[in-house]
Amino acid sequence: MTQARMNDPEAIANFLLAGSAIFTLKSTHSGSRYTYKVSKAKPKKEGEDTSMWFVGLLTGPDNDADYTYLGIICPDRKGDGMHARTTANSKMKPDSPPVKAINWFVRQVTNEGNRLDQVEFYHAGRCGRCGRTLTTPESVASGIGPVCASKRHPWD
């Protein structure tokens, strides 16, 4: 997996919620790393609000297929950011390190943003929206390809 590091909280949030994001978080303190796949939930009915994303954790050797369902990303109740949490179908406990890590990270990039020096964020070199390989320097820097960047964001 070719990876590119991102540092800008707004660009990271745009990538994270683009609809098909694969990325790795690495703690600058412990060195622990987790690779996640975040996919936008599809509406069940035409015009339905889908302010929810599914999160999987890479748990096997196949970087494309070995993801275990972790939970969801959804808006905070206060409406001032997002958070990640487990669900009844989650394969992990709420207090497990990968769940704590993604929840902390999502809160940082969508609301708090003041402690991102504690983590390194790497996208997988693919567009966060469509999954195509990124080839231009601008696209690699933003994590979104030029065609997808011109489209409306899936969370709008």
N, C-alpha and C positions, 0 to 999 in steps of 0.2 A: 504494500500500500504506500504510494507516494503521498507524503504529507506536507502541508504548508502551515506555518504558524501565523496566527492572527492575534492582534493585541487590542484593537479598537472595540470597546463594548457595544457600540451601536451596530457595527458591521457584524460582530459575532451574533448579536441578537437577530439580525436580519437573516444570517445564514442558518442559525439554529431553528428558526421558525419558518424557513422557506418551503418545507414540505417533504424533503427527502435528504436530510442531513446525516452524514457520517463523520464523526470526529472523535478525537482522543483528548482527555483531560489528564494532565500530569501535575501532581502536587510538587511545588518547589520545596516544600518542607520534608515530606516523607519519601518522595520519589515514586509513590504509588501512581499507577496509570490505569485508566479505564477507557474503553472504546464503546461509544454509544451510536445507535441509529435512531433518529427521530423522524417520524412520519406523520404528516397531517391527517387527522381523521376525516374521512369522507362523509358528506351529509347523507342521512338516510332518506331524506325527502328533498325535493327541489326547493332551494332557497333557505334551507335550514341552517342555522348558525352552528358552526363547528369550531368553537374556540378551544379545541383540544388536540393534542398531539400524542401519539403513542411512542414510548421509549423502550428500546431493546438494548441489552448489554451483550457485547461480544464475549462469548464463553467457550468458543472452540476455535480450531485452526482455520476455518473457512471465513475470510473477512467479508464475504458477501452473504453468507447464509447462516452462520452459527450465532445468531442473536437470540437471547432468552428474554421473554417479556418481563420488563421491570415495572412499568406503570404508565402514568400519563403526566403531561405538562398541561396546566390549565391556569386561567386567571385566578389571582388571589381574591378572596372574598371582599377585601376592601377595594379592589379594582385598581390598585396602584402598581401592579407588577404581575409576575407569574410565579408559579412554584411547581415542583415535581413531587409526585406522591405515588405510592403503591395503590393497587385496587384489589378487589376480591380475587381476581385472576392472576395477580402478580406471582411470579415464581421466587421472589425475594422478600425478605422481611424489611419493614420500614427502617429499622435501625442498622441495616447492613451498610458497610462502607460505600459500595457503589450507589446506593439510593441516597445516602446522606450527601455524597459528592455531587450528584447531578442536581439535587434540590438546592444545595448551597450555590452551585454555579448558576443555575437558572435565576435565582433571586439576585445574584450579583449583576448579571447582564441585563435584566429587565427592570430592576428597581434600585438596588443599593449601589452596586458598581464601585465601591471604594476599596475592595480588597482583592482585585484581580491580579495583583503582584504575587499572590499565593498560589497561582495556578498557571500552567501553560496550556494553551488551546491550539490544537492542530486539526485542520480539516483534512479529509482524505484525498484531496486533489480532484474532487468531482463536484459539480454544481450541486449546491444544497437544495435546489428546486427540482431539477430533472435527472440528476445523477450522471450527466455526461462528463467526460474528462475535460478539465480546464486546461487551456493552452496559452492564453494571453496573460502577460504579467498582471494586468488590471483585474482579470477574472480570478487569478490565483490569489491575489491580495484580498479580494472581497468574498471569495468563495461562491460567487454567483456568475454564471456565464452571461455574455452580452445579450443574447436573445431573452433569457429569463429576467435579466435586470430591467429590460424595457417593459415587462409585463407587470400587471397589478400584483401586489403581494398577496399570498393566499390568506393572510389573516386580516386583510382589509375588508 
